[in-house]
Amino acid sequence: LARCVGVHLGRTKDGISLLEEIENNSPVIQWVYLVLAEIFAKTSKLEKAKEFAERAIRHHSENEDASIRLDWDGVPLNSKAKKVLARIYNREGMIHLAKEQNDQAVFAFKRATHQDPQWAEPWLQLGNHFLKRGRNERAKSCLKNAIEAEKTEGVFIQCAEGHQSMGDYPTAVDLLEQCLLDFKASIN
């Protein structure tokens, strides 16, 4: 209920209020922390969002026997907490990039990849960052990790564009061919 009210309906104060009422009385406090993290992330209160996502992860490690059985849409709750935290760090990295705070952006993106290495977005952001700074080997490594994380058309295309801008045309063509093969296979 608190998730629907706070995240989907945009009534963040009401969602937070509902969660605060049950926070200390719930055997599934990890859920409460995770929903609070999502609500704060939606309202761009990233420090609070990180705090609650980290609490969810910490609570899981302290109470692993009880927490391990909890899931969220079929995803173990601790994995969901790490995915939420990765999205928070990625958003933080984007904010740092916009402010040209490059070191902080790289740090935030790396933290995102640590929390959810199977999510391509922070790998792509890191690859683009290194590409713009002429650090082609680091860029290639990040783009490779992005493809390993998510073999989707969008990721293949973005990585091909990155290789093209480095002058690595053979790899760019290979990636686009792989994208076409995967697309053909998906429609058959």
C-alpha positions, 0 to 999 in steps of 0.5 A: 500500500505504501509503495502504491501511495508513495511511488505510483500515486506520487503522494510521498509524504503519505507513503513515508508516513505509512511506512514509519508506522510499521517500521519498528513493528514489522517482521519484514522490515527489509521491504519497508526499507526498500520501499522507502528507498524507492520513494526517496529515489523518485523524489530525487532525495538520493542520500535518503534513498541510498540510506534506506537501500543500504539498510535493506541490504544490511538487514538482509545480511544480519537476518539472512535466514528470515530474509532469504525467503522474501522476494519481490516479483520473483526476485530475492529481496536482497537482489532487488535492494541491490538493483534499487541501490545501483539505480540510485548510484547511476542517477547520482553519476548522471547528476555529477556528469551534468555538473562536470564532476567527473571523478565523482561521476565515475565513482558513482557509476562504478558503485552502480556496476558493483551493486548490479553488474548485470545492468548495462546502463552504468557500464555504458555511462562509464564507457562513454565517459572514458571515450570522451576523454580519449581513454579508449582501452578503458572505454572498450572494457566498459562497453564489453561489460555492457554487452555481457550484462545485457545483450539487447538491441539498444546496448549493441547499437550504443556499443557499436557507436562507441567503437565507431567513434574510436575508429574501431570499425570492424568491431562496430560492424561485428556488433551491428551484425550480431544485433541483426542476427539476434533480432532476426532470431527473435522474430522467427 
